[in-house]
Amino acid sequence: MRSLQFYTGSREEKIEEFTEEFYPEPAGRSKEQIKQMMNYIQENYAEKLTVSEIASAAFICERECYRIFRKCLQMTPTEYLTGFRIQKACRMLEEGKKSITEIALDCGMGSGSYFGKVFRKYQGVSPLAYRGQWREFAN
């Protein structure tokens, strides 16, 4: 699975930089559509999102949404959404101000137990362990 990272600058600059890095073609309709869908995800990641809603952001069907994500990012829209949510959760865990359950809900993950399972799959450690490692590293 391709690693996602944070970029500096505005949301549009982040999306542009990300798509330019991973998108094999210099321009095209698919490039604009992936930008629209990524922007939609980044603005609405805390909500319960469906692939249909993500596709609607670019005025395309679900099948085309899957095709474009696979072509441009080598992942599904669901994988991108989950990866983005985990990135946001990592930042919140690093700040250390919210409980694990609050972070789970703020990231659109539903429950703390589901969040822990998915977080462990992506990061290799539990959210609590990640927070502890971050605190050790920061000190």
C-alpha positions in Angstrom: 0.0 0.0 0.0 1.4 3.4 -0.9 2.3 5.6 2.0 0.4 8.9 2.4 2.2 11.9 3.8 1.3 15.5 4.8 2.1 18.3 2.5 2.5 21.9 3.4 0.4 24.6 1.7 -3.3 25.0 0.9 -5.6 22.0 0.4 -5.5 22.6 -3.4 -1.7 22.8 -3.4 -1.6 19.5 -1.4 -3.8 17.7 -3.8 -2.0 19.2 -6.8 1.4 18.1 -5.4 0.1 14.6 -4.5 -1.5 14.0 -7.9 1.5 15.3 -9.8 3.8 12.9 -7.8 1.7 9.8 -8.3 -0.3 10.6 -11.5 1.4 9.2 -14.6 -0.1 11.7 -17.1 0.5 15.5 -17.2 -3.2 16.5 -17.6 -6.6 15.2 -18.4 -10.1 14.8 -17.1 -9.2 12.0 -14.7 -6.7 14.3 -13.0 -9.3 16.9 -12.4 -11.8 14.2 -11.2 -9.3 12.7 -8.7 -8.6 16.2 -7.4 -12.3 16.8 -6.8 -12.7 13.4 -5.1 -9.6 13.9 -2.9 -10.8 17.3 -1.9 -14.2 16.0 -1.0 -12.6 13.3 1.2 -10.4 15.8 2.9 -13.3 18.1 3.7 -15.6 15.4 4.8 -13.4 12.6 6.3 -15.0 12.9 9.7 -18.4 11.9 8.3 -19.6 8.5 7.3 -18.7 8.5 3.5 -19.7 6.1 0.8 -18.0 5.5 -2.5 -21.1 6.8 -4.2 -20.8 10.1 -2.4 -17.1 10.4 -3.2 -17.9 9.7 -6.9 -20.7 12.2 -6.9 -18.2 14.9 -6.0 -16.7 14.5 -9.4 -20.0 13.8 -11.2 -19.1 10.2 -12.0 -20.4 6.7 -11.2 -18.9 4.4 -8.6 -17.2 2.2 -11.1 -15.5 5.1 -12.7 -14.5 6.4 -9.2 -12.8 3.0 -8.5 -11.1 3.1 -11.9 -9.7 6.6 -11.5 -8.4 6.0 -8.0 -6.7 2.8 -9.1 -5.2 4.5 -12.2 -4.1 7.6 -10.4 -3.2 6.5 -6.9 -2.9 2.7 -7.2 -5.5 2.3 -4.4 -9.2 2.3 -3.9 -11.2 5.3 -2.7 -11.8 3.4 0.6 -8.1 2.8 1.1 -7.4 6.5 0.5 -10.1 7.6 2.9 -8.9 5.2 5.6 -5.3 6.3 5.1 -6.2 9.9 5.3 -8.2 9.3 8.5 -5.3 7.4 10.1 -3.0 10.4 9.2 -5.4 12.8 10.9 -5.6 10.4 13.9 -1.8 10.3 14.2 -1.7 14.1 14.4 -4.4 14.2 17.0 -2.6 11.5 19.0 0.6 13.5 18.8 -1.1 16.5 20.2 -2.3 14.4 23.1 -5.3 16.6 24.0 -8.2 14.2 23.2 -9.1 10.7 24.3 -8.7 7.7 21.9 -12.5 7.5 21.6 -12.8 11.2 20.8 -10.2 10.9 18.1 -11.9 7.8 16.7 -15.2 9.8 16.4 -13.5 13.0 15.1 -11.8 10.9 12.3 -15.0 9.2 11.2 -14.0 5.8 12.4 -17.2 5.1 14.4 -16.1 3.3 17.5 -12.9 3.1 19.6 -12.6 -0.6 19.1 -12.9 -0.4 15.3 -10.5 2.5 15.3 -8.0 0.5 17.3 -8.2 -2.4 14.9 -7.7 -0.3 11.8 -5.0 1.9 13.4 -3.0 -1.2 14.4 -3.3 -2.6 10.9 -1.9 0.7 9.3 0.6 1.7 12.0 1.6 -1.6 13.5 0.8 -0.4 17.1 -2.3 0.5 19.0 -3.3 4.2 19.2 -2.3 4.3 22.9 1.1 2.8 22.1 1.6 5.3 19.2 0.9 8.2 21.6 3.3 6.8 24.1 6.0 6.3 21.5 5.4 9.9 20.2 5.8 11.3 23.7 9.1 9.4 24.2 10.4 10.6 20.9 9.3 14.3 21.6 11.1 14.3 25.0 
